[in-house]
Amino acid sequence: MRSHRRTALLVAAAGLALITGCSSGKSASPAPGGSGGQAAAPALTATPTPTTVADTQQLPLRAFSATPQELTGIARAQGLLTQDCMKRLGFGSWQPNNADLTKVGKDDMPTPYGFLNEAQAAQYGFHAPGAAGATKAGGGTLNPAEFTALSGLKSPTGGEPAGGDTPPGGCTGEADRKLKNDKAPSGDVYGDLTGQSMNRTKSDARVTAAIAEWATCMKQKGYAYSTPESLSTESWGPTVTQREIDTAKADVACTKQTNLSGIAFGVQSAIQKQLIEQHDSELKAYRAAIQAQIDKAAAVLREHGQ
């Protein structure tokens, strides 16, 4: 029995993009004051000193987004609804991925504001742990008929159409519609405000000063990089080298010495609190729409004995 797990994961990820903060192209109203409607930089009451990337991800706006546990429930419900549809079209062997999204992205990787994990840097440099030789999830490729049934699109390799009446958007589209909240507000206020906070943080004078200090620290260690982000454009190659490890360790040391990640996190948190005050009703409506989808997913899981 083939599971087609890799395809299912890609399909689930595409559906979940609707609720995880991807920008819809419609921006939230700009904050009042400042150039171009941008508010003045908020003051910091304290500057944190994070020790892991996870510490820097606990931003105020996250309270309005779906948690990894909630996303996992929605993904599983979406997979079950897709499976029901695929069986109806004659593809009883198709299985959903059932990915656990609470375990995604646990590696303490470098960020635009520096690297914090010295042990990881010393072993992997800037590579993700386990990246080399990692196996891909999968259970074979979809044949043309299954591809059409799943996506609603004609397979690029040709072949017979799907059995039965393929719904618009395929079985994935049908599952999405069953979980969709018809009363959800238009646009993506969470994604828009997150983007605003990121852009304002990047240009904030306190952050740019800390980045300059980081660059000076790196230069003193023999590495000419203007920003931590510039390290991501370096061609490190498929395998970890001693040069990469030494550079990554220097990045960790300079990030901690300047507390760049803490300053950036503090600034972005203050900016997000300001944005939450300005867009409170929009954010509450956004969260209510997510909750409605979570409730629908829970009902689907109960109906399927999960």
DRENSEFI-379622 format. One line per field, with one value per residue (C-alpha): residue number from 1; residue in three letters; chain; x negated, y, z. Coordinates in nm, 3 decimals. Layout:
# DRENSEFI-379622
seq <- (NUM, ...)
type <- (ala, ...)
mol <- (A, ...)
east <- (X, ...)
north <- (Y, ...)
up <- (Z, ...)
***
This chain:
# DRENSEFI-379622
seq <- (1, 2, 3, 4, 5, 6, 7, 8, 9, 10, 11, 12, 13, 14, 15, 16, 17, 18, 19, 20, 21, 22, 23, 24, 25, 26, 27, 28, 29, 30, 31, 32, 33, 34, 35, 36, 37, 38, 39, 40, 41, 42, 43, 44, 45, 46, 47, 48, 49, 50, 51, 52, 53, 54, 55, 56, 57, 58, 59, 60, 61, 62, 63, 64, 65, 66, 67, 68, 69, 70, 71, 72, 73, 74, 75, 76, 77, 78, 79, 80, 81, 82, 83, 84, 85, 86, 87, 88, 89, 90, 91, 92, 93, 94, 95, 96, 97, 98, 99, 100, 101, 102, 103, 104, 105, 106, 107, 108, 109, 110, 111, 112, 113, 114, 115, 116, 117, 118, 119, 120, 121, 122, 123, 124, 125, 126, 127, 128, 129, 130, 131, 132, 133, 134, 135, 136, 137, 138, 139, 140, 141, 142, 143, 144, 145, 146, 147, 148, 149, 150, 151, 152, 153, 154, 155, 156, 157, 158, 159, 160, 161, 162, 163, 164, 165, 166, 167, 168, 169, 170, 171, 172, 173, 174, 175, 176, 177, 178, 179, 180, 181, 182, 183, 184, 185, 186, 187, 188, 189, 190, 191, 192, 193, 194, 195, 196, 197, 198, 199, 200, 201, 202, 203, 204, 205, 206, 207, 208, 209, 210, 211, 212, 213, 214, 215, 216, 217, 218, 219, 220, 221, 222, 223, 224, 225, 226, 227, 228, 229, 230, 231, 232, 233, 234, 235, 236, 237, 238, 239, 240, 241, 242, 243, 244, 245, 246, 247, 248, 249, 250, 251, 252, 253, 254, 255, 256, 257, 258, 259, 260, 261, 262, 263, 264, 265, 266, 267, 268, 269, 270, 271, 272, 273, 274, 275, 276, 277, 278, 279, 280, 281, 282, 283, 284, 285, 286, 287, 288, 289, 290, 291, 292, 293, 294, 295, 296, 297, 298, 299, 300, 301, 302, 303, 304, 305, 306)
type <- (met, arg, ser, his, arg, arg, thr, ala, leu, leu, val, ala, ala, ala, gly, leu, ala, leu, ile, thr, gly, cys, ser, ser, gly, lys, ser, ala, ser, pro, ala, pro, gly, gly, ser, gly, gly, gln, ala, ala, ala, pro, ala, leu, thr, ala, thr, pro, thr, pro, thr, thr, val, ala, asp, thr, gln, gln, leu, pro, leu, arg, ala, phe, ser, ala, thr, pro, gln, glu, leu, thr, gly, ile, ala, arg, ala, gln, gly, leu, leu, thr, gln, asp, cys, met, lys, arg, leu, gly, phe, gly, ser, trp, gln, pro, asn, asn, ala, asp, leu, thr, lys, val, gly, lys, asp, asp, met, pro, thr, pro, tyr, gly, phe, leu, asn, glu, ala, gln, ala, ala, gln, tyr, gly, phe, his, ala, pro, gly, ala, ala, gly, ala, thr, lys, ala, gly, gly, gly, thr, leu, asn, pro, ala, glu, phe, thr, ala, leu, ser, gly, leu, lys, ser, pro, thr, gly, gly, glu, pro, ala, gly, gly, asp, thr, pro, pro, gly, gly, cys, thr, gly, glu, ala, asp, arg, lys, leu, lys, asn, asp, lys, ala, pro, ser, gly, asp, val, tyr, gly, asp, leu, thr, gly, gln, ser, met, asn, arg, thr, lys, ser, asp, ala, arg, val, thr, ala, ala, ile, ala, glu, trp, ala, thr, cys, met, lys, gln, lys, gly, tyr, ala, tyr, ser, thr, pro, glu, ser, leu, ser, thr, glu, ser, trp, gly, pro, thr, val, thr, gln, arg, glu, ile, asp, thr, ala, lys, ala, asp, val, ala, cys, thr, lys, gln, thr, asn, leu, ser, gly, ile, ala, phe, gly, val, gln, ser, ala, ile, gln, lys, gln, leu, ile, glu, gln, his, asp, ser, glu, leu, lys, ala, tyr, arg, ala, ala, ile, gln, ala, gln, ile, asp, lys, ala, ala, ala, val, leu, arg, glu, his, gly, gln)
mol <- (A, A, A, A, A, A, A, A, A, A, A, A, A, A, A, A, A, A, A, A, A, A, A, A, A, A, A, A, A, A, A, A, A, A, A, A, A, A, A, A, A, A, A, A, A, A, A, A, A, A, A, A, A, A, A, A, A, A, A, A, A, A, A, A, A, A, A, A, A, A, A, A, A, A, A, A, A, A, A, A, A, A, A, A, A, A, A, A, A, A, A, A, A, A, A, A, A, A, A, A, A, A, A, A, A, A, A, A, A, A, A, A, A, A, A, A, A, A, A, A, A, A, A, A, A, A, A, A, A, A, A, A, A, A, A, A, A, A, A, A, A, A, A, A, A, A, A, A, A, A, A, A, A, A, A, A, A, A, A, A, A, A, A, A, A, A, A, A, A, A, A, A, A, A, A, A, A, A, A, A, A, A, A, A, A, A, A, A, A, A, A, A, A, A, A, A, A, A, A, A, A, A, A, A, A, A, A, A, A, A, A, A, A, A, A, A, A, A, A, A, A, A, A, A, A, A, A, A, A, A, A, A, A, A, A, A, A, A, A, A, A, A, A, A, A, A, A, A, A, A, A, A, A, A, A, A, A, A, A, A, A, A, A, A, A, A, A, A, A, A, A, A, A, A, A, A, A, A, A, A, A, A, A, A, A, A, A, A, A, A, A, A, A, A, A, A, A, A, A, A, A, A, A, A, A, A)
east <- (0.000, -0.145, -0.115, -0.235, -0.333, -0.553, -0.278, -0.025, -0.253, -0.295, 0.079, 0.146, -0.113, 0.051, 0.389, 0.250, 0.087, 0.428, 0.404, 0.034, -0.029, -0.111, -0.036, 0.273, 0.159, 0.409, 0.224, 0.357, 0.407, 0.075, -0.001, 0.061, -0.219, -0.571, -0.686, -0.453, -0.211, -0.466, -0.442, -0.736, -0.971, -0.837, -1.053, -1.191, -1.129, -1.384, -1.612, -1.589, -1.885, -1.759, -1.963, -1.783, -1.604, -1.284, -1.311, -1.306, -0.996, -0.763, -0.641, -0.315, -0.137, -0.180, 0.114, 0.343, 0.198, 0.261, 0.033, -0.161, 0.084, 0.380, 0.215, 0.155, 0.524, 0.628, 0.376, 0.499, 0.862, 0.773, 0.596, 0.894, 1.137, 0.903, 0.879, 1.260, 1.277, 0.996, 1.171, 1.494, 1.306, 1.163, 0.822, 0.858, 0.483, 0.418, 0.314, 0.268, -0.068, 0.046, -0.258, -0.314, -0.373, -0.472, -0.805, -0.880, -1.159, -1.305, -1.665, -1.822, -1.928, -2.089, -1.858, -1.888, -1.996, -2.264, -2.332, -2.295, -2.379, -2.754, -2.745, -2.544, -2.772, -3.078, -2.935, -2.728, -2.837, -2.543, -2.403, -2.086, -2.155, -2.095, -2.066, -2.339, -2.208, -1.862, -1.591, -1.289, -0.941, -0.766, -0.591, -0.623, -0.490, -0.129, -0.010, 0.164, 0.516, 0.436, 0.268, 0.582, 0.805, 0.594, 0.531, 0.806, 0.536, 0.439, 0.123, -0.177, -0.265, 0.075, 0.271, 0.632, 0.852, 0.955, 1.241, 1.581, 1.656, 1.348, 1.453, 1.316, 0.961, 0.956, 0.995, 0.762, 0.989, 1.293, 1.125, 1.024, 1.379, 1.521, 1.285, 1.311, 1.482, 1.716, 1.737, 1.362, 1.247, 1.080, 0.707, 0.441, 0.401, 0.167, -0.070, -0.056, -0.129, -0.402, -0.563, -0.532, -0.697, -0.981, -1.048, -1.034, -1.265, -1.519, -1.534, -1.516, -1.819, -1.879, -1.889, -2.109, -2.352, -2.367, -2.425, -2.713, -2.862, -2.820, -3.003, -3.287, -3.314, -3.325, -3.591, -3.805, -3.784, -3.891, -3.551, -3.425, -3.046, -2.819, -2.517, -2.431, -2.190, -2.480, -2.608, -2.308, -2.422, -2.761, -2.814, -2.910, -2.887, -2.720, -2.948, -3.054, -3.409, -3.634, -3.608, -3.229, -3.248, -3.492, -3.271, -2.959, -3.132, -3.240, -2.880, -2.759, -3.026, -2.950, -2.575, -2.607, -2.865, -2.643, -2.312, -2.195, -1.921, -1.795, -1.784, -1.605, -1.357, -1.288, -1.233, -1.009, -0.806, -0.750, -0.650, -0.406, -0.244, -0.194, -0.040, 0.188, 0.330, 0.393, 0.551, 0.713, 1.056, 0.906, 0.678, 0.958, 1.167, 0.867, 0.826, 1.199, 1.177, 0.890, 1.087, 1.382, 1.153, 1.005, 1.357, 1.448, 1.129, 1.203, 1.550, 1.394, 1.148, 1.430, 1.633, 1.334, 1.275, 0.967)
north <- (0.000, 0.333, 0.628, 0.916, 1.092, 1.357, 1.472, 1.476, 1.693, 1.945, 1.957, 2.004, 2.280, 2.463, 2.452, 2.561, 2.866, 3.031, 3.048, 3.067, 3.428, 3.434, 3.775, 3.804, 4.120, 4.333, 4.529, 4.624, 4.995, 5.169, 5.288, 5.657, 5.908, 5.915, 5.906, 5.711, 5.659, 5.469, 5.521, 5.642, 5.376, 5.255, 5.272, 4.956, 4.895, 4.610, 4.430, 4.050, 3.817, 3.515, 3.194, 3.006, 3.094, 2.964, 3.245, 3.503, 3.354, 3.421, 3.751, 3.920, 3.867, 3.492, 3.498, 3.547, 3.274, 2.901, 2.699, 2.400, 2.173, 2.348, 2.335, 1.964, 1.908, 2.106, 1.924, 1.584, 1.679, 1.805, 1.476, 1.270, 1.471, 1.440, 1.065, 1.033, 1.208, 1.000, 0.679, 0.804, 0.857, 0.506, 0.559, 0.361, 0.320, 0.693, 0.785, 1.128, 1.226, 1.289, 1.507, 1.629, 2.002, 2.041, 1.880, 2.096, 2.353, 2.252, 2.309, 2.619, 2.769, 3.109, 3.408, 3.755, 3.866, 3.609, 3.253, 3.148, 2.776, 2.732, 2.351, 2.330, 2.581, 2.379, 2.060, 2.170, 2.525, 2.690, 2.358, 2.216, 1.919, 1.594, 1.767, 1.557, 1.216, 1.288, 1.071, 1.220, 1.120, 0.948, 0.645, 0.671, 0.918, 0.975, 0.833, 1.082, 0.981, 1.018, 1.352, 1.481, 1.348, 1.508, 1.847, 1.888, 1.962, 1.770, 1.572, 1.712, 1.353, 1.286, 0.973, 0.889, 1.132, 1.057, 0.822, 0.963, 1.333, 1.521, 1.824, 2.171, 2.189, 1.814, 1.637, 1.889, 2.173, 1.991, 1.936, 2.302, 2.418, 2.192, 2.341, 2.698, 2.962, 3.147, 3.440, 3.486, 3.847, 3.929, 3.989, 3.865, 4.111, 3.877, 3.839, 4.207, 4.324, 4.065, 4.197, 4.555, 4.465, 4.287, 4.581, 4.835, 4.623, 4.593, 4.971, 5.062, 5.266, 5.046, 4.736, 4.886, 5.004, 4.653, 4.507, 4.750, 4.635, 4.274, 4.350, 4.517, 4.214, 3.981, 4.194, 4.177, 3.797, 3.811, 3.786, 4.064, 4.046, 4.348, 4.164, 3.815, 3.792, 3.819, 3.486, 3.318, 3.425, 3.261, 2.946, 2.699, 2.390, 2.055, 1.948, 2.129, 2.268, 2.396, 2.747, 2.730, 2.603, 2.877, 3.143, 3.007, 3.001, 3.363, 3.451, 3.296, 3.478, 3.817, 3.769, 3.703, 3.977, 4.244, 4.087, 4.159, 3.897, 4.030, 4.389, 4.291, 4.074, 4.351, 4.608, 4.381, 4.287, 4.655, 4.730, 4.439, 4.550, 4.890, 4.733, 4.510, 4.818, 4.981, 4.674, 4.497, 4.437, 4.313, 4.070, 3.937, 3.872, 3.696, 3.474, 3.400, 3.278, 3.046, 2.916, 2.838, 2.632, 2.457, 2.367, 2.228, 2.023, 1.884, 1.775, 1.597, 1.416, 1.302, 1.176, 0.968, 0.832, 1.041)
up <- (0.000, -0.103, 0.128, -0.092, 0.228, 0.069, -0.169, 0.112, 0.327, 0.045, -0.008, 0.362, 0.385, 0.097, 0.270, 0.605, 0.445, 0.473, 0.851, 0.929, 0.842, 0.469, 0.329, 0.112, -0.059, 0.132, 0.396, 0.735, 0.785, 0.852, 1.201, 1.263, 1.290, 1.148, 0.788, 0.559, 0.848, 1.058, 1.433, 1.638, 1.773, 2.110, 2.420, 2.579, 2.948, 2.951, 2.707, 2.727, 2.688, 2.493, 2.495, 2.215, 1.893, 2.053, 2.309, 2.029, 1.868, 2.160, 2.016, 2.121, 1.788, 1.825, 2.067, 1.767, 1.544, 1.542, 1.769, 1.633, 1.817, 1.654, 1.312, 1.357, 1.429, 1.123, 0.903, 1.023, 0.964, 0.619, 0.546, 0.658, 0.445, 0.149, 0.208, 0.215, -0.120, -0.273, -0.167, -0.323, -0.651, -0.640, -0.481, -0.161, -0.112, -0.073, 0.281, 0.445, 0.587, 0.948, 1.011, 1.365, 1.317, 1.682, 1.591, 1.287, 1.305, 1.639, 1.535, 1.688, 1.356, 1.278, 1.239, 1.079, 1.428, 1.495, 1.603, 1.969, 1.984, 2.028, 2.045, 1.725, 1.549, 1.654, 1.505, 1.206, 1.128, 0.953, 0.826, 0.975, 1.204, 1.021, 0.683, 0.524, 0.428, 0.565, 0.417, 0.246, 0.348, 0.064, -0.061, -0.438, -0.690, -0.780, -1.109, -1.343, -1.238, -0.868, -0.931, -1.100, -0.825, -0.556, -0.719, -0.977, -1.233, -1.543, -1.483, -1.672, -1.767, -1.924, -1.852, -1.778, -1.581, -1.225, -1.161, -1.069, -1.057, -0.945, -0.735, -0.815, -0.688, -0.649, -0.317, -0.155, -0.263, -0.130, 0.208, 0.224, 0.158, 0.428, 0.685, 0.559, 0.769, 0.531, 0.772, 0.799, 0.748, 0.419, 0.413, 0.651, 0.933, 1.123, 0.829, 0.742, 1.096, 1.141, 0.824, 0.947, 1.276, 1.097, 0.864, 1.146, 1.360, 1.080, 1.037, 1.407, 1.518, 1.822, 1.606, 1.336, 1.605, 1.752, 1.406, 1.357, 1.687, 1.576, 1.249, 1.443, 1.669, 1.369, 1.201, 1.514, 1.488, 1.123, 0.949, 0.721, 0.732, 0.760, 0.904, 1.033, 0.742, 0.497, 0.628, 0.470, 0.123, 0.169, -0.037, 0.236, 0.019, 0.081, 0.367, 0.683, 0.669, 0.945, 0.801, 0.829, 1.186, 1.287, 1.128, 1.297, 1.636, 1.584, 1.497, 1.823, 2.025, 1.868, 1.892, 2.264, 2.321, 2.163, 2.269, 1.914, 1.925, 2.258, 2.137, 1.815, 2.006, 2.256, 1.982, 1.776, 2.084, 2.167, 1.809, 1.803, 2.129, 1.971, 1.660, 1.868, 2.043, 1.704, 1.541, 1.836, 1.676, 1.348, 1.529, 1.745, 1.432, 1.275, 1.581, 1.587, 1.227, 1.320, 1.617, 1.391, 1.170, 1.473, 1.591, 1.248, 1.243, 1.590, 1.472, 1.171, 1.397, 1.627, 1.331, 1.227, 1.576, 1.649)
***
